[in-house]
Amino acid sequence: MATKSALVTGASRGIGRGIAIELARTGCRVAINYAGNLDAAQKALALVKTAGGDGFVVQGDVAVAVDRERLVRETVARFGRIDLLVNNAGVAPKVRADVLEAGEESFDRLFAINLKGPYFLSQLVARQMLQQERDGEGFRGRIVNITSISVYTASINRGDYCMVKAGLAMMTKLFADRLANDGINVYEIRPGVIATDMTGGVKEKYDKLILEQGITPIRRWGKPEDIGRAVRAISEDRFPFSTGAVFDVDGGFHLHRL
């Protein structure tokens, strides 16, 4: 099987790093995008190489048009093509605020990074993929969007975050519909409560919800590698007859239970 290449946004830490490492286990070459933490990105690259892959680090803020263009340009220059785009980069509100009190600054920041960035990066990458020859499985490429259980779970103290994740879910459907006939499948992976820097501040809260109250049938925190394995399965063409599909990687949180 030919070596595949991937561009993973926000790959220096957390879920993005977990994805990059799992892709590396298949021998994949990974463009590790980071916004500001070069040291973390270089550590992620070292882990990718240890896992059996290769790649390089590339700085870029997905909210900025010239940065998005550079991410694509440098990835293609290095690898020749992009077989997989993983829209993972995202931020949480700096301050959680009730929907009746929340301000526009946080709203604009989250929409720019978490939704506008992935939308227009996917546009650029899709155009690149359309120029590529189909691979052995008949694909020109694949796009994976990392969303959240916040797609459908209301958190009234971070409404902007919930809204952008819901928008990303619709974006998956739109690109899946548009690109299916061109050999480009699009998927959504919906993580639950994952142990990362982003959730570090609410660890005590979720320890109780998960371990004591059983908010998830599988009573443990999710790990970045749990998400990484789901992306890896997509990269290995395990779902060739699926597009626009949602994969819940959430310990069973999505189940309605009595």
C-alpha positions, -999 to +999 in steps of 0.1 A: +000+000+000+013+034-009+024+057+019-003+082+026+000+118+037-021+138+061-025+174+073-037+175+109-045+209+123-039+216+160-016+185+161+009+197+186-010+186+217-041+168+230-064+151+205-045+163+175-013+148+188-031+115+195-044+115+159-010+122+144+006+093+164-020+068+154-017+078+118+021+073+121+015+037+132+004+030+096+035+047+082+017+078+073+035+111+067+020+139+088+020+176+085+018+187+121+001+221+123+005+243+153-005+279+161+021+290+186+038+262+206+067+251+184+082+231+213+051+210+216+049+205+178+085+193+177+077+168+205+047+156+186+069+151+155+094+131+175+065+109+187+053+105+151+087+093+140+090+069+170+056+054+160+068+046+125+057+076+105+074+108+092+065+144+087+072+180+095+059+208+116+041+238+100+030+269+118-004+285+109-035+300+124-064+284+106-084+315+112-061+334+089-064+331+051-027+334+042-019+308+069-044+284+055-029+288+020+006+282+033-005+250+052-018+235+020+011+248-002+038+235+022+021+201+027+018+196-011+054+207-016+066+182+010+044+153+002+032+158-033-005+153-024-028+154+006-047+121+012-063+131+045-072+164+061-081+164+097-098+195+109-090+192+146-077+227+157-101+244+180-103+266+211-127+269+241-140+302+255-114+319+276-141+327+301-173+307+304-203+331+304-241+326+305-258+331+272-275+362+285-241+377+294-217+364+268-199+390+247-191+393+210-153+390+214-154+353+224-181+346+199-161+360+170-129+342+182-145+308+184-163+312+150-131+323+133-109+294+146-134+266+151-157+270+121-145+296+095-110+282+095-120+245+089-146+256+063-122+275+041-093+251+047-115+222+036-123+243+005-086+247-003-078+211+004-108+198-016-096+218-046-062+202-042-077+167-039-097+172-070-065+176-090-050+144-076-051+110-092-073+084-075-055+060-052-057+022-052-090+024-034-105+049-058-101+079-035-087+113-043-088+121-005-107+121+027-117+149+051-124+143+088-139+169+111-134+166+148-166+180+165-179+173+200-208+160+220-215+198+223-231+194+188-263+184+206-256+189+243-265+224+255-240+241+278-255+275+286-222+289+299-204+283+266-231+287+240-206+299+214-186+267+216-218+246+212-229+266+181-196+263+163-194+226+168-230+223+155-220+243+125-190+220+119-214+190+119-235+206+092-203+214+073-195+177+072-228+170+055-223+198+030-188+188+019-198+151+019-227+157-005-206+180-027-175+157-030-189+121-029-189+117-067-154+130-069-138+103-048-136+123-016-154+110+015-160+133+045-166+121+081-174+136+115-159+122+146-177+133+178-155+130+209-169+129+244-151+139+275-114+135+266-084+141+289-065+170+274-053+204+284-087+219+275-105+197+300-079+200+327-097+227+345-129+206+350-112+174+359-128+172+394-162+178+380-160+151+354-143+126+377-175+127+397-198+126+367-180+097+350-167+076+379-194+081+405-226+091+385-219+071+354-227+099+329-210+076+304-218+038+303-181+032+298-168+047+331-135+063+322-122+094+306-116+093+269-080+095+257-066+113+226-056+079+212-093+069+213-100+096+187-068+088+169-078+052+164-111+063+148-092+086+124-068+058+116-096+035+107-109+061+082-074+066+068-071+028+062-103+029+041-124+009+065-155+028+055-154+032+017-192+031+014-198+058+040-197+096+037-212+122+059-212+096+087-209+105+124-187+084+146-195+088+183-163+083+204-178+092+237-180+062+260-217+058+251-227+094+263-250+097+233-272+068+245-306+079+259-310+060+291-335+056+319 
